Structures are given as structure tokens and as C-alpha cells.
Amino acid sequence: MSGQSKWSEKANAAQRARPGALLKGLVGLVIALGFGCGTSQSDSAPARRAKVLLIGIDGVRPDVLAEVQTPNLDALIAAGAYTAGTTTTTPSVSGPAWSSMLTGVWPEKHGVLSNDFTAPRYDEYPDFLSHLEDVRSELTTVAVADWLPIMELDGRRALVGPSIDVREALDGYELGWAEADRRGVDFAVSQLQGADPDATFVYLGNPDEASHEAGSIGEEYREAIAMADAEVGRLVRAVQGRGTLESEDWLILVSTDHGRRADGGHGGDSPEEMTGFILVSGPSADDVIEGPTYIVDVAVTALAHLGIDPPAAWGLDGRAVGLRRSPGG
Ligand SMILES: [Zn+2]
């Protein structure tokens, strides 16, 4: 049985067992068995095709996330690495933060300082999918989001650039956020099942909006986080059900753009607002993430998994986190 199948097996096993200590034990056991480690492949084994799925969930506080039953995220953590101490942008709002997550640079470079998007410099500092299209146009890139400014900006270049192969923009305000997330995931699942995407970004907006509407981090917010976890599960199952999975090396990244205060608001520089998380999962993921992490690390990690060492000219501010080192690399 290949490493990939064990990945699924391990994820399923982890899904049945919640406690973190047990999950850690499972990870250690499977690593001891030589599972899925790129360095353990013999020289004659054909290289598997690296693929990335980045799932971004808006406004999820890691300390609340830890209190909600999230079996699908737990399974991903068990098959990889997780940190609950990722620093986001100042201010801690979606415009700058999503821009920094996808471009790998801080707001002083991409120029988005609020949710107004008055003067983005995405031409100079594009999202990582656009970088991929520039250097490896043969790769298939996919972006799905229900917060429209990520996808469309009144005729100007939006965060997700024009060269992305497959794009689906939904309006969460119009559809309702839970429904919009569901439809966005439907679309992404159809791509993962029926097409051959190499790098995919899926945005889920419901938790942030649910907390804003409730004006708290209570029941409504927690329910929305649980629903987002279920959507994550649908995406993971679509990946794990691919007929070509055995010849692929999937890295699943999950992160958030900012935290929030107990009243549901955010934008300030308190630890509750500034702290998010990064989850790195799959056969090429390490079991720990070393050192402090920042939201700009997400894009660089995705690029690194796809074999791209960003040229200095790109001016990226992040570093690759949570990946095993390849032999000699
Ligand atoms: Zn918000």
C-alpha cells in the first residue's frame, strides 16, 4: 500500500479519535513505519506530482477553534503540522490579511490597508496562483471565493489575478454565507473530482460573518466553524477519492486571515485579533512547525511544495513552514 493510501487511512483513523495526545501518538507511529516520507522513496520510484489545496476560513480564532468539534481539521492535523500562533497583518481585517496570505508580502508592499482596496499593487505583488501561472503556465490553477473583492474589483485587477485558469466568484451577502460556502465547495469538489487542478484556493466566509452578525464568539460562531469543518471534510474526501491519487503528492493547507474580540469585532492589535493558525497536511508535511509563523508564510509554503524557490525579485516576506526537507534540499 502506498503512502497516499496510508494518508487516507491515518486521516480516517484520526477522525474517530479526538484527543490530541492520541493523534500525536498516531502520527509518531505512522512516521516510524516510514509512511509517506519523501526522503524514504527509493531512487527508482517515479516522483509524484505535487499538488496544493489551500483552504482559507475567514476570521477563525484558534482558541475557539480548539473548543469546537472539528473532526475533519483534526484528521488533517494528525497527518501533518499545526500552529495556533500565526501573526496576521495590521490592521487585522480581511482586505490586507487575505492579500498578505495569498501574495506572501506585507501590506506595505501589496498596498491594501483596509477593506476599501483603493490602491492595490497586485501587478507588482501578485497572488501565488498568478506567480505559478507566470513561471509554470502548464499548471492548472483554481480559485473559489464568496467574498467578492478577492475575485473582482470593478474592472481593476483583483487579488486573484486574471491568469488563473478556473475561477468561481460567489456573493456571500446575496446568497447567505453558509449557502455560498456550500456552493463554492460544490464547485471546488467538482474540480477536484472531475478535473486536474494543481493549485487550488478555496475561501470560506461564513464563520466571520456569523460572528459579526451575532456580535459575539458564542454559539452562532461555533456552529459556523463546525459547518466550515464539514466543508473541509468534503474537500479532503474529494482529494482522497481521486483516481490518480497514488501518483500525486497533495499538500493541504488551512489558514485564517485574522482572529477577533469576544464581541465579534476585529481590526485592532490585541493578541485575540492578531493571532491565527496554519495547518500543513499530507505526505510531505512535517509533524511540527518550527519558530514563529506569519500569515505571509502560507503562499511561500504552497510555492515551496510545488518546487518553486521564489526569486528575490518577487520580494516575498514569508518562508516555507511545516514541510519535510527533501533529500539534499
Ligand atoms: Zn470580519
Boltz pocket constraint, residues with backbone or C-beta under 6 A from the ligand:
constraints:
  - pocket:
      binder: B
      contacts: [[A, 59], [A, 94], [A, 208], [A, 209], [A, 212], [A, 264], [A, 266]]
      max_distance: 6.0
